Amino acid sequence: MNRIDFLIRKLSFSLLTLLAVVIFNFFLFRILPGDPVQMIVSPRMRPETRERIRQIFGLDKPIWLNTASARASGEVQAAFDSQLFIYLKNLSHGELGESFNQHKPVVELIRARLIPTVILIVAGQLTGIVFGSLLGLLGAWKRKSAIDTLTLAAGLTAWSLPAFWLGILLLILARGKLPMGGFETSGAIFRSEWERIIDVARHVALPAFTLAVLLFGAYMIIVRNSTMEVLAEDYILTAKAKGLSAFRVLISHALKNAALPLVTIIALDLGYALGGTIQIETIFSYPGVGSLMYEAIGQRDYPVLQGVFMLLAVGVIGANFLADLTYALLDPRVKT
């Protein structure tokens, strides 16, 4: 299989998966019990006004097919009048609807929260990857030693820590030293862009460190175990016999061949991190996508939930697509 065929096959599979997720995403929130209109209207509101609100948000239309309309005008025309068709049509134009509670386009709400979440994920992921990979390599190279035992214990401990517990502990320890919430100091006037960057870094420090600790354990254990398997191969013994330094053996020979499992978990974490930061963003009052989804769940805000889940789906599918391409670069045997 050549590179073009490999790329087309992976891209086609990703698009089909995304289509299935889009349809599932639509029905998921409509089968939940409860009425979203009850969350945004007053109990004293007249029934006519409530019905008008349903019409404004399109909740008066059938979810899939209107039986009466199907008899009169045919199933195709009835399907065009359904919530599903309107949702797919708006989605094709890049529209995710309007929030039931905030009365703003969902795209604007997600865009306003996306940058803080991306900064949090990038900072946490990079820190976890760097320290996890380095300690994993060190533990594999010094296997069955005190260093290996300490690094493995640190990785297992970090891997098992609950996010909410670690976040609360860090809030207690950093009280008065770092900001307790937000993305930047409210109402602050920065004399330069550098001051603003420092202020944002102070606000991101605790959430990013929490995410890095939670990810560090998994990265360290996977790199350690996969590197230990690679170090037992014959070509590693040959490299040592040629007089190569330990650093060159680890970086040039062991790390590349041990990177496939690491690429897998990094791709999955990048995709799931958008939703996985809900606890962290809630604990630290961090204005990201995770906290937006948490608020929308309590308010049964279907358009916002659909928009966030769509972003999660695109993130997961896109990350796995990039992981498949990375596999092919690291190991050409994957193409076959």
Secondary structure, DSSP 8 states (H G I E B T S, - for coil): --HHHHHHHHHHHHHHHHHHHHHHHHHHTTSSSS-GGGGTS-TTS-HHHHHHHHHHTTTTS-SS--HHHHHHH-HHHHHHTSHHHHHHHHHHTT---B-TTT-SBHHHHHHHHHHHHHHHHHHHHHHHHHHHHHHHHHHHHTTTSHHHHHHHHHHHHHHH--HHHHHHHHHHHTTTTS--SSSS-TT---SSHHHHHHHHHHHHHHHHHHHHHHHHHHHHHHHHHHHHHHHTSHHHHHHHHTT--HHHIIIIIIIHHTHHHHHHHHHHHHHHHHHHTHHHHHHTT--SHHHHHHHHHHHT-HHHHHHHHHHHHHHHHHHHHHHHHHHHHH-GGGG-
